Amino acid sequence: MTEKDSKTVEKIREFNRFYTIKTGFLNNKYNESNFSTIEARILFEFKNNKDLSQNHLVKKLCIDKGYLSRIIKRFEKEGLVDKNVSKSDARSSALNLTKKGETVAAELIDITNKKIGNMIAPLNKKEQKELCCALDLVQKHLSKEQNPAS
């Protein structure tokens, strides 16, 4: 790792420490709900996608299959998620939020939106635009595929 790389790595780690504390992601429960951060993220995926498979979630969220399976079972038990045979592949299950799950996911999203809204409230329009541009830039650069030749 070059000195330039080391400085970038440290800056990213510094930002991660700041952001995880600022957003409360280090707390056991997501925004004082009954859900962990990963559970809330899974509910968000269900809210924004229909007929999800566990394999899709494992790949998208880089989560252990067994851990995800336990979370899904809990969600089913609590009446948040329905599991049905997939229309596209009878060997797999399609997962969807129930009405109760839709309500819970919407509440979590609302809580998060309000929390972020409070964080950015002190910023003027120019600062908010700068923040959005910076976030877009971070996502653009960190979304690049790894290229062994570089």
C-alpha positions in Angstrom: 0.0 0.0 0.0 1.4 3.4 -1.0 1.5 6.4 1.3 -1.3 8.0 -0.8 -3.4 4.8 -0.3 -2.7 4.8 3.4 -4.0 8.4 3.7 -7.1 7.6 1.8 -7.7 4.4 3.8 -7.4 6.4 7.1 -9.7 9.2 5.8 -12.4 6.6 4.8 -12.0 4.9 8.2 -12.3 8.3 9.9 -15.4 9.1 8.0 -16.9 5.7 8.8 -16.3 6.2 12.6 -17.9 9.7 12.4 -20.9 8.5 10.4 -21.7 5.3 12.3 -21.7 7.3 15.5 -23.6 10.2 14.0 -26.4 7.9 12.7 -26.5 5.6 15.7 -25.5 2.5 13.7 -23.4 1.3 16.5 -26.4 0.9 18.8 -27.9 -2.5 19.3 -31.2 -1.4 17.9 -31.8 0.6 14.8 -33.1 4.1 15.7 -34.5 2.8 19.0 -36.7 0.2 17.2 -36.9 -3.5 17.9 -34.7 -4.2 14.9 -30.9 -4.3 14.4 -29.4 -2.2 11.6 -29.2 -5.3 9.3 -32.8 -6.3 10.0 -33.9 -2.7 9.1 -31.9 -2.9 5.9 -33.5 -6.2 5.0 -37.0 -4.7 5.6 -35.9 -1.8 3.4 -35.0 -4.2 0.6 -38.3 -5.9 0.9 -40.1 -2.6 0.8 -38.4 -1.6 -2.4 -38.4 -5.0 -4.2 -41.1 -7.6 -4.8 -40.6 -11.4 -4.8 -37.1 -11.3 -3.4 -35.2 -14.6 -2.9 -32.9 -15.2 0.0 -30.0 -15.7 -2.5 -30.6 -12.3 -3.9 -30.4 -10.8 -0.4 -27.3 -12.8 0.4 -25.5 -11.4 -2.7 -26.8 -7.8 -2.4 -26.1 -7.4 1.3 -23.1 -9.6 1.6 -24.7 -11.4 4.5 -24.2 -14.9 5.8 -26.9 -17.2 4.4 -27.6 -18.9 7.8 -27.9 -15.5 9.6 -30.3 -14.3 6.9 -32.3 -17.4 7.3 -32.7 -16.9 11.0 -33.8 -13.3 10.4 -36.3 -14.3 7.8 -37.8 -17.0 10.1 -38.2 -14.3 12.8 -39.9 -12.0 10.3 -42.2 -14.8 9.3 -43.0 -15.6 12.9 -43.8 -11.9 13.6 -46.0 -11.7 10.5 -43.8 -9.2 8.7 -42.9 -11.4 5.7 -44.6 -14.1 3.6 -42.8 -16.8 1.8 -44.3 -18.3 -1.3 -43.1 -20.5 -4.2 -41.3 -18.3 -6.7 -43.2 -17.8 -10.0 -39.9 -17.9 -12.0 -38.3 -20.8 -10.2 -40.4 -23.4 -8.3 -37.2 -24.5 -6.4 -36.9 -21.2 -4.6 -39.1 -19.0 -2.4 -40.3 -15.5 -3.1 -40.3 -13.3 -0.1 -42.6 -10.3 0.3 -43.7 -8.0 3.1 -47.1 -8.5 4.6 -49.3 -5.5 5.3 -47.9 -5.4 8.8 -44.4 -5.6 7.4 -45.2 -2.8 5.0 -46.3 -0.6 7.9 -43.2 -1.5 10.0 -40.9 -0.8 7.1 -42.6 2.5 6.3 -42.3 3.6 9.9 -38.5 2.8 10.0 -38.0 4.7 6.8 -39.9 7.7 8.2 -37.9 7.6 11.4 -34.6 7.5 9.4 -35.8 10.3 7.0 -36.6 12.5 10.0 -33.3 11.8 11.7 -31.4 12.6 8.5 -33.6 15.7 8.0 -32.6 16.9 11.5 -28.9 16.3 10.7 -29.0 18.4 7.5 -31.4 21.0 8.8 -28.6 23.4 9.8 -27.2 23.3 6.3 -28.3 25.9 3.7 -29.3 24.9 0.2 -25.8 25.4 -1.2 -24.3 23.2 1.6 -26.9 20.5 1.0 -26.1 20.5 -2.7 -22.4 20.3 -2.0 -23.1 17.4 0.4 -25.2 15.6 -2.2 -22.4 16.1 -4.8 -19.8 14.8 -2.4 -21.9 11.7 -1.6 -22.5 11.0 -5.3 -18.7 11.3 -5.9 -17.9 8.9 -3.1 -20.5 6.4 -4.4 -19.1 6.8 -8.0 -15.5 6.2 -7.0 -16.2 3.3 -4.6 -18.5 1.6 -7.1 -15.7 1.1 -9.6 -14.9 -2.5 -10.3 -11.6 -3.7 -9.0 -9.1 -3.7 -11.8 -6.0 -5.9 -11.0 -4.0 -4.0 -13.7 -4.2 -0.6 -11.9 
